[in-house]
Amino acid sequence: MIRLSVFVFSLCTILSCQAQKKEKLVLGAEQLTELAQRLKGKRVGLVVNNTALVGKTHLADTLQSIGVNLVKIFGPEHGFRGDAADGEMVKDSIDHKTGVPAISLYGKNKKATPDQLKDVDVLVFDIQDVGARFYTFISTLHYLMEACAENKKQLIVLDRPNPNGSYVDGPILQPKLKSFVGMHPIPITHGMSIGEYAQMINGEGWLEGGVKCELEIVKMKNWKHDDDYSLPVKPSPNLPNDQAVRLYPSICLFEGTAISLGRGTQMPFLVLGSPELKDMPFTFTPVPIKGMSLEPPLKNKLCYGMDLREVKVARKVDLKYVLMFYNRYPDKEKFFTKYFDTLAGTTELKQQIKDGLTEEQIRTSWQPGLTEFKAKRSRYLLYP
């Protein structure tokens, strides 16, 4: 009887584990049968970069192989194939694999023109986001939605996970600091998939003149906001791995300081340093690297600082690194650049740091804005 009870208990445990076993994630781009039906008989434009993969094959190549009439490809910052360096202007070209015109949305114009859209019936957006306000692909999405609304084109967003989608944090962008690295009144991390974010852009009336884009989302299957997600390919040249992606919302603030965050090394967003911090143990020297950073800050200068490649990353906008380096930097008047406020989205954070506020005090000041944003955000969520 005891043996039978043990057997029954073991069997129940196995069945329970199997029932709880996570079902396989299915991306929007992987739902090809549904996508092919939506695109049948239409002239299709893609807005993609190197992250638009179906398995190991680029979406452009995949759609051509199943007979979709692909007439144009639009590429964001870093280009359609993702091989342009940080900030490098990208020119129009013909894609060598598909033979389709590739139009740059990070060159002479960031918004598709009526002439560029005249031979397109529907646009498909498939770009991996990392969930931070200053990651420019959501700004490209904004301008694309605006162009589609103005030119009466349909937009289909193929949804992908947000690897920082489990938390919402940071100060809300002040309207006076609106820029291409911060277009909307949101915190540093928005906690939404790219499809959910597109719905919010539409729903909140953020497009010029309050126009609405004809928008469809091909939802993912079996994804939740708090799921861990390992990106199968670098989302941009200077985010080399999952650790860099997790650190990005906190470390990007250093772009507005005198501190190098590793551009010009093989460790961008994974190391921090300056020639002025000789008492710190870790060293690196930024140099030009083709396809990553041609003119890195502190080029050819030996920097002393920290190696973050093995640190445990908190699920928050972690201010401890900015506070630490500010306090250790010898000439505090030269620590911040004008760009810091643009990245922070507020003039308050820099002043709070200068005034000596603790991280806890600064975070407390964010809470009213975060509470209001989370209430708005809840109306656009597609996933638990």
Secondary structure, 3 states (H helix, E strand, C coil): CHHHHHHHHHHHHHHHHHHHCCCCCECHHHCHHHHHHHHCCCCEEEEECCCCEECCEEHHHHHHHCCCCEEEEEECCCCCCCCCCCCCCCCCEECCCCCCEEEECCCCCCCCCHHHHCCCCEEEEECCCCCECCCCHHHHHHHHHHHHHHCCCEEEEECCCCCCCCCCECCCCCHHHCECCECCCCCCECCCCHHHHHHHHHHCCCCHHHCCCEEEEECCECCCCCCCCCCCCCCCCCCCCHHHHHHHHHHHHHHHECCECCCCCCCCCCEEEECCCCCCCEEECCCCECCCECCCCCCCCCEEEEECCCCCCCCCCCCHHHHHHHHHCCCHHHCECCHHHHHHCCCHHHHHHHCCCCHHHHHHHHHHHHHHHHHHHHHHCCCC
